[in-house]
Amino acid sequence: MKATHFGAGNIGRGFIGEVLADNNFFIEFVDINEKIINALINRGEYHIGLAHEGRDTIHITNVTGINNAKNPEAAINSVATSDIVTTAIGPNVIPFIVELIAKGIRKRRKKGNETPIDIIACENMIGGSEFLYSKMEAFLTEEDKAYIEEYVGFPNAAVDRIVPIQSPKDPLFVSVEPFKEWIIENKNRKATQIELNSVHYVEDLKPYIERKLFSVNTGHATVAYSGMYAGYTTVDEALKDEGILQTLKDVLDETGTLLIDKWHFDEEQHDAYKKKIVERFINPFISDELTRVGRTPIRKLGYNERFIRPIRELRERGFSYKTLLAVVGKILCYENIGDDQSMELKKRKEQEPLDAVLKDITGLDDNTLIAEIIGAYHAVKR
């Protein structure tokens, strides 16, 4: 079988590519990074290194690359002839590739291909595949939409794997943590003839994607902003600080309270899940820059994002969110000249009333909660 994967970056090669290769797919990576795409074309293989004591490597074969900037027709043809389409490019990039996917589906329709296919966005967001389809609709005809209704699925997915700082001489080599989790929701699947090994299929993805977002992503960002505030540069360095380690554990306790109350996760199992996250973060073979984990602070303070959403839902349920609130105060103090959103936030704080800025970036209209966030910010700023 053949897979089209948009995004030949570290997650694309080091996670999605591994799973697809393990399921005997020939993979066509689509990207605009000439160095990586040319290497994939010329070599047709690459290696993944597991960041643990054994330093095991995984050899990935049967791959090639397509430069969609220089050869968009090849990307369209790839979609038209594939058995599965996946993405790992980031939510902000999805709107730039949906026209190619739409044209590939149209070509598939015109050829009379009635084999069901799924298009799965493996992004760090809630409802990624649905989001992809919503951006793709503008490029679809009524005939395309009717064909999609019958033969093309857009199941949402949740993916989880930490990729540490990369410094290989080989542009295709990627180092990843041993742990990986890819969950696909059965809802909206059409290509049920394909069952990927090492992928977990569930009837309702929401509990799992929120568990990941509010545990792994919230936790990782907590270490990033707490660590940068304390003057550290990497995750492993920051977590040697007992105070930051305790902040991480307290945040996971707060979000865990929400997840157990909302989705009825087994308490003992969720405690084990939290401990596993801490073990993953303190893995001595993974070194990740705090500035990379903490980038795009405005996005991370969004209404449905990793801090504001658990805070408001904990508040609605009458549970504590004091540690999450304190971390939000640190996010508002974060300044990094290399991060456009950080500089934008700094400029807006200087030029506009803070409550207006917060209402805009968080989407909150609760004046009491806004006041609490402002209090947390001033507590950190002192």
Secondary structure in CASP SS format (residue, H / E / C, confidence):
PFRMAT SS
TARGET T0000
AUTHOR 0000-0000-0000
METHOD secondary structure of the structure
MODEL  1
M C 1.00
K E 1.00
A E 1.00
T E 1.00
H E 1.00
F E 1.00
G C 1.00
A C 1.00
G C 1.00
N H 1.00
I H 1.00
G H 1.00
R H 1.00
G H 1.00
F H 1.00
I H 1.00
G H 1.00
E H 1.00
V H 1.00
L H 1.00
A H 1.00
D H 1.00
N C 1.00
N C 1.00
F C 1.00
F E 1.00
I E 1.00
E E 1.00
F E 1.00
V E 1.00
D E 1.00
I C 1.00
N C 1.00
E H 1.00
K H 1.00
I H 1.00
I H 1.00
N H 1.00
A H 1.00
L H 1.00
I H 1.00
N H 1.00
R H 1.00
G C 1.00
E E 1.00
Y E 1.00
H E 1.00
I E 1.00
G E 1.00
L E 1.00
A C 1.00
H C 1.00
E C 1.00
G C 1.00
R C 1.00
D C 1.00
T E 1.00
I E 1.00
H E 1.00
I E 1.00
T E 1.00
N C 1.00
V E 1.00
T E 1.00
G E 1.00
I E 1.00
N E 1.00
N C 1.00
A C 1.00
K C 1.00
N C 1.00
P H 1.00
E H 1.00
A H 1.00
A H 1.00
I H 1.00
N H 1.00
S H 1.00
V H 1.00
A H 1.00
T H 1.00
S C 1.00
D C 1.00
I E 1.00
V E 1.00
T E 1.00
T E 1.00
A C 1.00
I C 1.00
G C 1.00
P C 1.00
N C 1.00
V C 1.00
I H 1.00
P H 1.00
F H 1.00
I C 1.00
V H 1.00
E H 1.00
L H 1.00
I H 1.00
A H 1.00
K H 1.00
G H 1.00
I H 1.00
R H 1.00
K H 1.00
R H 1.00
R H 1.00
K H 1.00
K C 1.00
G C 1.00
N C 1.00
E C 1.00
T C 1.00
P C 1.00
I E 1.00
D E 1.00
I E 1.00
I E 1.00
A E 1.00
C C 1.00
E C 1.00
N C 1.00
M C 1.00
I C 1.00
G C 1.00
G H 1.00
S H 1.00
E H 1.00
F H 1.00
L H 1.00
Y H 1.00
S H 1.00
K H 1.00
M H 1.00
E H 1.00
A H 1.00
F H 1.00
L C 1.00
T C 1.00
E H 1.00
E H 1.00
D H 1.00
K H 1.00
A H 1.00
Y H 1.00
I H 1.00
E H 1.00
E H 1.00
Y H 1.00
V E 1.00
G E 1.00
F C 1.00
P C 1.00
N C 1.00
A E 1.00
A E 1.00
V E 1.00
D E 1.00
R C 1.00
I C 1.00
V C 1.00
P C 1.00
I C 1.00
Q C 1.00
S C 1.00
P C 1.00
K C 1.00
D C 1.00
P C 1.00
L C 1.00
F C 1.00
V E 1.00
S E 1.00
V E 1.00
E C 1.00
P C 1.00
F C 1.00
K C 1.00
E E 1.00
W E 1.00
I E 1.00
I E 1.00
E E 1.00
N C 1.00
K C 1.00
N C 1.00
R C 1.00
K C 1.00
A C 1.00
T C 1.00
Q C 1.00
I C 1.00
E C 1.00
L C 1.00
N C 1.00
S C 1.00
V C 1.00
H E 1.00
Y E 1.00
V E 1.00
E C 1.00
D C 1.00
L C 1.00
K H 1.00
P H 1.00
Y H 1.00
I H 1.00
E H 1.00
R H 1.00
K H 1.00
L H 1.00
F H 1.00
S H 1.00
V H 1.00
N H 1.00
T H 1.00
G H 1.00
H H 1.00
A H 1.00
T H 1.00
V H 1.00
A H 1.00
Y H 1.00
S H 1.00
G H 1.00
M H 1.00
Y H 1.00
A C 1.00
G C 1.00
Y C 1.00
T C 1.00
T E 1.00
V H 1.00
D H 1.00
E H 1.00
A H 1.00
L C 1.00
K C 1.00
D C 1.00
E H 1.00
G H 1.00
I H 1.00
L H 1.00
Q H 1.00
T H 1.00
L H 1.00
K H 1.00
D H 1.00
V H 1.00
L H 1.00
D H 1.00
E H 1.00
T H 1.00
G H 1.00
T H 1.00
L H 1.00
L H 1.00
I H 1.00
D H 1.00
K H 1.00
W H 1.00
H C 1.00
F C 1.00
D C 1.00
E H 1.00
E H 1.00
Q H 1.00
H H 1.00
D H 1.00
A H 1.00
Y H 1.00
K H 1.00
K H 1.00
K H 1.00
I H 1.00
V H 1.00
E H 1.00
R H 1.00
F H 1.00
I C 1.00
N C 1.00
P C 1.00
F C 1.00
I C 1.00
S C 1.00
D C 1.00
E E 1.00
L H 1.00
T H 1.00
R H 1.00
V H 1.00
G C 1.00
R C 1.00
T C 1.00
P H 1.00
I H 1.00
R H 1.00
K H 1.00
L C 1.00
G C 1.00
Y C 1.00
N C 1.00
E C 1.00
R C 1.00
F C 1.00
I H 1.00
R H 1.00
P H 1.00
I H 1.00
R H 1.00
E H 1.00
L H 1.00
R H 1.00
E H 1.00
R H 1.00
G C 1.00
F C 1.00
S C 1.00
Y C 1.00
K H 1.00
T H 1.00
L H 1.00
L H 1.00
A H 1.00
V H 1.00
V H 1.00
G H 1.00
K H 1.00
I H 1.00
L H 1.00
C H 1.00
Y C 1.00
E C 1.00
N C 1.00
I C 1.00
G C 1.00
D C 1.00
D H 1.00
Q H 1.00
S H 1.00
M H 1.00
E H 1.00
L H 1.00
K H 1.00
K H 1.00
R H 1.00
K H 1.00
E H 1.00
Q H 1.00
E C 1.00
P C 1.00
L H 1.00
D H 1.00
A H 1.00
V H 1.00
L H 1.00
K H 1.00
D H 1.00
I H 1.00
T H 1.00
G C 1.00
L C 1.00
D C 1.00
D C 1.00
N H 1.00
T H 1.00
L H 1.00
I H 1.00
A H 1.00
E H 1.00
I H 1.00
I H 1.00
G H 1.00
A H 1.00
Y H 1.00
H H 1.00
A H 1.00
V H 1.00
K H 1.00
R C 1.00
END
